[in-house]
Amino acid sequence: MRILLIEDDQLLGEGICSSLKYFSYTVDWLTQGKPALAVLTSQNSESFDLVILDLGLPDIDGIELLKKIRSSQNTVPVLVLTARDQIEDKLDGLNTGADDYMVKPFDVRELDARIKALVRRKSGNSSEQIVIGKTTLDCSARKLNCADKNFDLTRREYPIIRAFFENPDKIFSREKLESQSYGWSDEVESNALEVHIHNIRKKLGNNAIKTIRGVGYMLVSNSLG
């Protein structure tokens, strides 16, 4: 799952990024609103699963930024994370198009829970578990149960396998899968994705992930029982 963090406080931004990566999210971080607007409204923009938005940005007010994001028809879930704690501020944020509103200071465990709730709402899946055949992906614990065996998933494997489970029998390009696990600042080795796919196949079975030569990869749902 890929998140765009828009936060100008250096120390807080570093802490949020570190915490979210611990929870297996892929995070890209911008400290100003206008570059974020360009990323989120460009026709060639990278897709994010969620945006965490501070309102007190140095170059543009967060509410104004949120208005521009929504006016561009971008429906990405936006979680406002701000020090503005008045009810009027909260109503303003929610009425402008925010999907959730949290006040600083905050507990990172609550932030993680709210992120998961927003993503469940977007996907239409009310459960933390995604079941395909006899295989279950536990999104809360980041674990996989296949053939009555439990497997822990690494920080890089989890977003890839989640994308597959949320979209079985859909072909993902190499670039799309890499974007799920690696942010702008991450170095990606040339064979990194192949290594992750190999390790996922070892857990799911060799026939579970099909290589579409020259196109990408696909989870074959009927291979899971």
Backbone bond lengths (Angstrom), bond angles and torsions (degrees), N, CA, C in turn:
res aa  C-N    CA-C-N  psi(-1)  N-CA   C-N-CA  omega(-1)  CA-C   N-CA-C  phi
1 M - - - 1.453 - - 1.528 109.01 -
2 R 1.320 116.46 129.52 1.452 120.88 -174.71 1.523 111.32 -108.03
3 I 1.332 115.97 129.97 1.463 122.74 -175.09 1.522 109.43 -121.74
4 L 1.342 115.99 138.41 1.457 121.35 171.15 1.523 108.10 -104.11
5 L 1.322 116.50 118.43 1.461 123.02 177.22 1.520 108.89 -98.71
6 I 1.348 116.48 127.09 1.460 122.05 177.07 1.520 106.56 -117.89
7 E 1.323 116.26 100.03 1.473 122.85 -172.02 1.524 108.48 -151.27
8 D 1.347 117.30 125.80 1.461 119.74 -175.11 1.530 113.88 -90.05
9 D 1.318 118.12 -15.79 1.467 120.58 -179.79 1.530 109.16 -77.29
10 Q 1.321 116.76 116.92 1.460 121.34 -172.99 1.523 112.27 -62.19
11 L 1.321 116.51 -48.70 1.461 120.46 -176.87 1.524 110.91 -65.70
12 L 1.329 116.59 -45.09 1.459 120.24 179.64 1.524 111.16 -65.87
13 G 1.329 116.19 -40.68 1.458 119.55 179.26 1.517 112.04 -61.24
14 E 1.322 115.84 -42.71 1.462 119.46 178.16 1.522 111.22 -62.70
15 G 1.341 115.76 -40.37 1.465 119.77 179.34 1.513 112.59 -65.61
16 I 1.343 116.85 -41.93 1.465 120.53 179.41 1.530 110.01 -65.14
17 C 1.327 116.09 -44.72 1.468 119.00 179.69 1.522 111.17 -59.65
18 S 1.322 116.73 -45.76 1.459 120.98 -179.78 1.521 111.11 -61.26
19 S 1.344 116.65 -43.37 1.470 120.56 -179.07 1.518 111.48 -65.95
20 L 1.325 117.20 -43.91 1.463 120.29 -177.95 1.526 111.47 -67.12
21 K 1.325 116.83 -36.30 1.460 119.34 176.67 1.524 110.49 -66.53
22 Y 1.325 116.70 -34.21 1.467 120.68 175.48 1.531 110.37 -61.32
23 F 1.353 116.14 -34.96 1.461 121.02 179.01 1.528 111.98 -86.38
24 S 1.327 117.19 14.23 1.478 124.07 173.73 1.521 114.15 75.13
25 Y 1.328 118.44 22.83 1.452 120.79 174.03 1.526 109.69 -91.60
26 T 1.320 115.99 150.92 1.457 121.91 170.51 1.525 106.98 -95.38
27 V 1.340 117.42 125.29 1.458 121.50 -170.82 1.522 111.21 -124.25
28 D 1.332 116.13 130.70 1.453 122.81 167.82 1.519 107.18 -113.60
29 W 1.331 116.50 141.39 1.472 120.98 -170.11 1.519 110.17 -127.98
30 L 1.336 115.26 129.04 1.453 122.30 173.37 1.529 108.88 -124.16
31 T 1.323 116.31 144.82 1.469 120.15 -176.99 1.524 112.87 -101.51
32 Q 1.327 117.91 -2.65 1.452 121.08 178.33 1.521 110.03 -133.38
33 G 1.338 114.81 156.79 1.451 119.85 -174.07 1.512 115.22 -80.80
34 K 1.328 117.63 -35.75 1.467 119.50 -175.06 1.529 112.63 -65.93
35 P 1.335 119.39 -43.09 1.473 118.40 173.66 1.527 112.08 -61.25
36 A 1.339 116.84 -36.72 1.463 120.05 178.12 1.518 110.67 -64.48
37 L 1.330 116.57 -40.55 1.471 120.59 178.10 1.521 110.40 -61.14
38 A 1.329 116.40 -42.03 1.459 119.99 178.89 1.528 111.20 -61.46
39 V 1.334 116.05 -41.55 1.463 120.37 179.63 1.526 111.08 -65.26
40 L 1.328 116.36 -42.12 1.465 120.71 -172.88 1.529 113.80 -82.05
41 T 1.325 117.75 -16.16 1.469 119.75 -177.50 1.515 113.02 -112.51
42 S 1.336 117.90 -5.85 1.453 120.59 178.80 1.523 110.58 -69.30
43 Q 1.316 116.68 142.48 1.461 120.53 178.06 1.522 111.39 -64.79
44 N 1.316 115.42 -25.70 1.467 119.90 179.90 1.523 111.94 -102.25
45 S 1.352 115.76 19.55 1.459 119.38 -175.05 1.522 111.38 -68.28
46 E 1.321 114.62 151.04 1.451 120.40 174.51 1.528 108.42 -74.04
47 S 1.315 116.03 148.57 1.460 119.72 -177.31 1.526 110.35 -88.05
48 F 1.314 115.22 133.06 1.463 122.00 175.31 1.518 108.93 -113.96
49 D 1.324 115.96 147.51 1.459 120.64 177.96 1.517 111.63 -82.91
50 L 1.341 116.65 -21.73 1.463 120.35 -176.79 1.520 109.75 -164.82
51 V 1.342 115.92 149.27 1.462 122.49 175.53 1.526 108.72 -119.08
52 I 1.326 116.83 131.71 1.473 122.31 171.33 1.525 106.69 -105.16
53 L 1.324 116.38 120.90 1.463 121.47 -168.77 1.527 111.97 -122.14
54 D 1.330 115.72 121.55 1.457 121.51 168.78 1.529 107.83 -83.08
55 L 1.316 117.28 146.07 1.461 119.95 -178.57 1.525 112.43 -89.67
56 G 1.329 118.74 -30.10 1.460 121.81 -175.99 1.512 112.41 -89.44
57 L 1.327 117.55 66.71 1.459 122.02 -178.05 1.525 110.43 -90.29
58 P 1.333 117.78 153.51 1.467 119.89 -173.66 1.523 114.67 -74.46
59 D 1.335 118.71 -24.41 1.466 120.19 -172.51 1.521 114.34 -109.63
60 I 1.325 117.58 -19.84 1.455 121.90 179.60 1.520 108.31 -158.49
61 D 1.320 116.98 138.49 1.465 119.35 178.80 1.527 109.87 -65.00
62 G 1.332 116.29 140.84 1.454 120.82 -176.76 1.512 114.18 -59.76
63 I 1.322 117.55 -34.78 1.464 120.52 178.30 1.524 110.29 -65.62
64 E 1.319 116.37 -41.92 1.463 120.38 177.84 1.521 110.60 -64.41
65 L 1.327 115.90 -39.86 1.462 120.28 177.03 1.529 110.34 -62.16
66 L 1.314 116.68 -43.74 1.461 120.91 179.49 1.526 111.19 -61.50
67 K 1.323 116.86 -40.46 1.471 120.82 177.19 1.521 110.95 -59.48
68 K 1.324 116.08 -43.81 1.462 120.37 -178.11 1.527 110.98 -68.07
69 I 1.330 116.75 -37.53 1.469 119.72 177.42 1.521 110.26 -61.70
70 R 1.322 116.05 -46.52 1.462 119.72 -178.49 1.533 112.50 -70.32
71 S 1.317 116.70 -34.03 1.467 118.62 178.86 1.522 111.94 -69.16
72 S 1.340 116.80 -19.67 1.462 121.02 176.79 1.530 111.67 -82.97
73 Q 1.331 116.97 2.08 1.475 124.08 -179.76 1.521 113.01 72.19
74 N 1.330 116.94 18.13 1.457 120.63 174.49 1.524 108.22 -82.26
75 T 1.323 116.36 120.13 1.467 121.54 -174.92 1.528 112.81 -102.60
76 V 1.334 117.62 15.00 1.466 120.39 179.65 1.526 109.80 -54.94
77 P 1.338 118.75 136.25 1.466 119.83 176.17 1.525 111.45 -59.41
78 V 1.324 116.11 134.37 1.464 121.62 -179.83 1.525 109.07 -120.75
79 L 1.321 116.26 123.60 1.456 122.76 175.38 1.521 107.50 -107.34
80 V 1.318 116.42 113.65 1.460 120.79 177.79 1.526 108.70 -78.84
81 L 1.344 116.09 130.60 1.458 122.41 179.35 1.528 106.86 -128.82
82 T 1.336 116.91 105.83 1.450 120.11 -166.63 1.532 111.96 -147.17
83 A 1.327 115.23 163.32 1.465 120.99 173.87 1.523 111.56 -86.65
84 R 1.323 118.11 -8.32 1.459 121.56 -179.71 1.527 109.13 -74.12
85 D 1.326 115.82 108.97 1.464 119.89 -169.58 1.527 114.20 -111.58
86 Q 1.317 118.14 9.82 1.457 120.22 178.82 1.530 110.35 -80.65
87 I 1.328 116.39 148.30 1.457 120.16 -178.41 1.524 110.68 -60.94
88 E 1.347 117.59 -33.17 1.458 120.35 178.96 1.529 111.15 -64.25
89 D 1.340 115.74 -37.81 1.467 119.71 177.93 1.525 110.67 -65.68
90 K 1.330 115.30 -42.75 1.463 119.44 -179.88 1.523 110.76 -63.85
91 L 1.326 117.16 -44.84 1.462 120.45 179.46 1.522 110.77 -63.56
92 D 1.330 116.05 -38.92 1.460 120.39 179.01 1.527 110.40 -61.81
93 G 1.326 116.00 -44.86 1.458 119.92 -179.90 1.519 112.34 -64.12
94 L 1.323 116.52 -47.20 1.466 120.29 -178.32 1.523 111.56 -67.19
95 N 1.325 116.76 -39.09 1.461 119.86 -179.91 1.519 112.90 -72.04
96 T 1.332 116.23 -21.99 1.464 120.41 178.81 1.523 111.65 -80.75
97 G 1.328 116.90 -20.08 1.460 119.18 177.48 1.499 115.94 134.49
98 A 1.353 117.56 4.53 1.463 119.45 175.21 1.525 110.11 -69.28
99 D 1.319 115.85 145.29 1.464 120.85 179.19 1.519 112.18 -92.24
100 D 1.329 116.96 -19.21 1.461 121.83 176.59 1.524 107.41 -158.72
101 Y 1.337 115.37 163.28 1.462 120.78 -174.43 1.517 108.25 -144.34
102 M 1.337 117.14 119.12 1.452 122.13 178.27 1.526 109.29 -121.33
103 V 1.322 115.29 146.23 1.465 121.27 -177.88 1.531 109.12 -107.42
104 K 1.332 115.87 136.19 1.458 121.93 173.90 1.529 109.29 -78.60
105 P 1.336 118.62 146.84 1.472 127.85 -4.50 1.523 110.63 -73.01
106 F 1.323 116.60 164.43 1.454 121.10 -174.07 1.524 109.32 -147.36
107 D 1.313 115.40 164.30 1.457 122.67 176.15 1.529 107.86 -97.93
108 V 1.326 117.70 128.72 1.462 119.96 -176.64 1.525 111.74 -63.07
109 R 1.319 117.74 -24.15 1.467 119.48 177.65 1.516 110.55 -69.06
110 E 1.330 116.39 -35.98 1.463 119.14 175.74 1.524 110.28 -69.04
111 L 1.326 117.03 -39.59 1.459 120.14 177.11 1.516 110.26 -59.04
112 D 1.318 117.36 -45.59 1.470 121.68 177.44 1.525 110.78 -58.86
113 A 1.331 117.04 -44.68 1.471 120.70 -179.17 1.522 111.30 -63.54
114 R 1.319 116.98 -40.04 1.469 120.02 -179.54 1.524 111.40 -70.09
115 I 1.324 116.35 -37.36 1.465 119.47 175.99 1.525 110.07 -60.05
116 K 1.314 116.33 -47.69 1.464 119.98 -179.22 1.525 111.35 -62.62
117 A 1.335 117.19 -37.77 1.467 120.33 178.72 1.524 111.08 -64.85
118 L 1.324 116.77 -41.37 1.465 120.39 179.54 1.523 111.51 -65.50
119 V 1.321 116.44 -41.46 1.462 119.91 179.99 1.523 110.58 -68.27
120 R 1.341 117.54 -37.79 1.468 120.13 175.49 1.519 110.23 -61.50
121 R 1.315 116.33 -42.79 1.464 120.37 -179.50 1.524 110.68 -62.16
122 K 1.327 115.85 -42.13 1.464 119.86 -178.94 1.525 111.17 -65.67
123 S 1.336 116.58 -40.95 1.461 120.60 -176.96 1.518 112.87 -80.92
124 G 1.340 116.90 -12.74 1.456 120.71 -178.45 1.509 113.20 78.27
125 N 1.329 116.70 13.64 1.465 121.73 179.92 1.526 108.79 -105.82
126 S 1.326 116.86 112.68 1.460 120.66 -175.65 1.524 112.83 -82.51
127 S 1.307 117.65 -7.74 1.459 121.40 -176.22 1.523 110.67 -105.07
128 E 1.320 115.70 155.53 1.463 121.36 174.32 1.519 111.15 -81.44
129 Q 1.340 117.27 -3.54 1.454 120.54 -179.26 1.529 109.81 -114.62
130 I 1.315 115.45 136.98 1.461 121.72 174.83 1.518 106.86 -113.85
131 V 1.325 116.30 120.11 1.463 121.53 -174.69 1.529 109.67 -112.02
132 I 1.313 115.43 126.63 1.466 121.55 173.50 1.518 106.83 -128.53
133 G 1.326 116.16 114.65 1.457 120.13 -176.94 1.520 110.44 60.93
134 K 1.313 116.25 -122.50 1.460 121.47 -179.70 1.535 111.58 -103.63
135 T 1.299 116.10 17.31 1.469 120.92 -177.03 1.519 109.72 -116.81
136 T 1.331 116.34 135.53 1.462 121.92 -177.00 1.522 110.27 -125.02
137 L 1.327 115.20 129.94 1.461 121.35 171.72 1.518 107.85 -103.07
138 D 1.333 116.50 116.57 1.461 122.33 177.53 1.524 107.58 -92.60
139 C 1.347 115.77 104.57 1.461 120.54 -175.05 1.521 112.27 -73.72
140 S 1.305 117.71 -23.92 1.456 120.76 179.38 1.530 110.78 -73.64
141 A 1.321 115.89 -46.54 1.466 120.93 -178.11 1.523 112.78 -89.55
142 R 1.339 116.52 -8.71 1.467 122.03 -175.72 1.524 110.32 56.23
143 K 1.344 114.54 48.35 1.456 121.09 -179.90 1.523 109.79 -126.71
144 L 1.324 115.08 156.69 1.449 122.52 179.71 1.516 108.92 -122.76
145 N 1.334 116.37 132.77 1.461 120.84 174.27 1.520 107.81 -114.93
146 C 1.322 115.45 115.89 1.462 121.25 -177.73 1.518 108.86 -136.77
147 A 1.327 116.03 126.13 1.466 120.88 -179.30 1.522 110.96 54.39
148 D 1.338 115.18 42.45 1.468 123.14 178.46 1.526 113.15 63.10
149 K 1.327 116.65 20.66 1.461 121.12 175.05 1.522 109.08 -116.97
150 N 1.338 115.87 137.91 1.459 120.78 179.31 1.531 110.03 -99.20
151 F 1.328 114.92 136.44 1.455 120.76 -179.94 1.527 109.40 -128.83
152 D 1.319 116.11 133.07 1.457 120.63 169.52 1.524 108.39 -78.93
153 L 1.325 116.15 147.21 1.458 121.39 -179.74 1.526 109.56 -112.53
154 T 1.309 117.17 136.92 1.449 120.69 178.70 1.526 109.65 -73.28
155 R 1.325 115.56 168.32 1.470 120.66 -179.64 1.519 111.60 -61.50
156 R 1.314 117.96 -30.45 1.458 121.09 178.69 1.519 112.25 -83.55
157 E 1.333 117.09 -34.99 1.472 120.10 -178.77 1.520 112.06 -71.02
158 Y 1.336 116.18 -39.20 1.464 119.48 -171.54 1.533 113.50 -57.61
159 P 1.339 120.78 -51.32 1.468 118.59 -178.48 1.522 113.42 -64.11
160 I 1.337 117.23 -29.35 1.465 120.17 177.91 1.516 110.46 -69.11
161 I 1.335 116.02 -48.89 1.463 118.92 -177.25 1.526 111.04 -69.74
162 R 1.331 117.36 -30.42 1.462 119.20 176.13 1.529 110.68 -65.90
163 A 1.321 116.60 -42.27 1.468 119.71 177.33 1.523 110.54 -59.11
164 F 1.329 117.23 -42.36 1.460 120.91 177.81 1.531 111.54 -62.63
165 F 1.328 117.07 -45.31 1.455 120.66 -175.62 1.533 111.79 -70.65
166 E 1.314 117.40 -31.52 1.466 119.64 177.48 1.522 111.95 -76.23
167 N 1.335 115.88 -17.98 1.466 120.47 -178.37 1.527 110.67 -138.31
168 P 1.356 117.73 62.80 1.464 119.26 -178.57 1.525 110.97 -62.60
169 D 1.336 114.97 145.93 1.470 122.90 178.58 1.532 112.82 66.29
170 K 1.323 117.04 16.89 1.465 121.77 173.98 1.522 108.70 -104.81
171 I 1.318 116.14 138.51 1.456 120.48 -179.95 1.531 109.65 -84.88
172 F 1.328 115.93 128.57 1.454 122.72 176.43 1.523 109.07 -109.10
173 S 1.305 116.32 133.33 1.462 119.29 175.27 1.518 109.88 -72.11
174 R 1.305 115.98 161.08 1.450 121.40 176.36 1.526 110.44 -57.94
175 E 1.344 115.98 -43.64 1.458 120.56 -178.38 1.525 111.74 -62.12
176 K 1.331 116.90 -40.49 1.461 120.42 -179.58 1.520 111.24 -65.57
177 L 1.313 117.73 -43.38 1.458 120.76 -179.90 1.523 111.32 -67.46
178 E 1.322 116.90 -38.73 1.463 119.15 177.19 1.522 111.25 -64.60
179 S 1.342 116.61 -35.80 1.465 119.87 179.93 1.520 111.89 -68.53
180 Q 1.329 117.84 -21.82 1.455 121.16 177.31 1.526 111.83 -72.69
181 S 1.326 116.53 -28.50 1.470 120.72 -173.89 1.518 114.67 -109.98
182 Y 1.332 116.66 -17.52 1.460 119.53 -174.70 1.523 110.60 -129.06
183 G 1.325 115.44 132.51 1.453 121.10 177.06 1.513 111.52 -92.58
184 W 1.343 115.91 -175.13 1.465 121.42 -177.18 1.519 112.10 -60.25
185 S 1.317 117.22 -36.90 1.468 120.60 -173.58 1.523 113.46 -88.93
186 D 1.328 117.71 -3.75 1.460 121.12 -178.25 1.522 111.11 -84.91
187 E 1.308 116.00 139.13 1.455 121.01 172.95 1.522 109.04 -86.91
188 V 1.325 115.55 127.60 1.460 120.55 -177.87 1.517 109.29 -111.23
189 E 1.311 117.20 116.03 1.455 120.28 176.66 1.527 109.28 -70.43
190 S 1.317 116.01 152.45 1.458 121.29 -171.63 1.527 113.37 -59.81
191 N 1.333 116.85 -31.36 1.474 119.82 -178.33 1.524 112.85 -106.69
192 A 1.342 117.39 14.56 1.472 120.21 -174.59 1.522 111.59 -60.62
193 L 1.331 117.31 -46.15 1.465 119.43 -177.69 1.523 110.74 -62.73
194 E 1.333 117.10 -41.82 1.462 120.28 -179.95 1.529 110.97 -60.85
195 V 1.326 116.54 -36.83 1.470 120.63 177.76 1.526 110.00 -64.94
196 H 1.339 117.12 -44.45 1.471 120.02 179.44 1.528 110.99 -64.10
197 I 1.326 117.29 -43.66 1.467 120.96 178.87 1.528 110.07 -61.95
198 H 1.317 116.98 -41.49 1.471 121.29 177.94 1.525 110.56 -59.41
199 N 1.330 116.96 -45.01 1.467 120.44 -178.74 1.526 111.80 -69.20
200 I 1.321 116.95 -34.76 1.468 120.04 176.73 1.527 110.26 -67.37
201 R 1.326 116.91 -39.42 1.473 120.37 177.48 1.527 111.25 -62.17
202 K 1.324 116.61 -35.80 1.462 120.06 178.86 1.528 110.33 -62.88
203 K 1.314 117.67 -28.87 1.465 121.36 179.51 1.530 111.51 -85.60
204 L 1.333 116.88 -41.88 1.465 121.12 -174.04 1.524 113.27 -90.34
205 G 1.317 117.03 -22.53 1.458 121.39 -171.98 1.521 109.48 114.11
206 N 1.311 116.77 147.57 1.462 121.25 -172.91 1.519 113.35 -63.36
207 N 1.331 117.82 -25.39 1.465 120.53 -176.18 1.523 113.10 -92.82
208 A 1.332 116.93 0.00 1.464 119.51 -173.84 1.527 112.65 -73.07
209 I 1.328 116.57 -40.52 1.463 120.86 -179.50 1.525 107.99 -107.70
210 K 1.317 115.63 115.88 1.463 121.26 -178.61 1.522 110.26 -95.91
211 T 1.314 115.78 132.70 1.458 120.83 174.65 1.518 109.39 -86.78
212 I 1.322 117.17 122.03 1.461 122.47 175.28 1.526 105.92 -98.80
213 R 1.292 116.78 100.11 1.464 121.31 -169.26 1.530 112.00 -55.75
214 G 1.318 114.51 127.45 1.455 120.38 178.82 1.509 114.11 80.22
215 V 1.346 117.31 -2.69 1.472 120.70 -176.73 1.528 111.29 -121.26
216 G 1.338 116.65 -56.17 1.454 119.33 -178.15 1.513 112.29 163.77
217 Y 1.350 116.06 -141.28 1.459 122.34 -174.59 1.521 110.16 -135.11
218 M 1.337 115.89 155.19 1.459 121.14 -178.23 1.523 109.77 -145.54
219 L 1.343 116.48 138.18 1.457 121.10 172.02 1.524 108.38 -82.18
220 V 1.321 117.11 121.89 1.464 122.31 178.73 1.529 107.67 -89.04
221 S 1.316 116.19 104.38 1.464 119.64 -170.68 1.521 113.22 -64.02
222 N 1.353 117.73 -37.31 1.476 118.04 -177.03 1.514 112.75 -74.15
223 S 1.326 117.71 -2.83 1.460 119.80 175.39 1.524 111.75 -81.85
224 L 1.351 115.66 -9.75 1.468 119.55 -176.54 1.530 112.34 -96.71
225 G 1.293 117.72 12.33 1.467 121.02 173.00 1.494 114.08 97.88
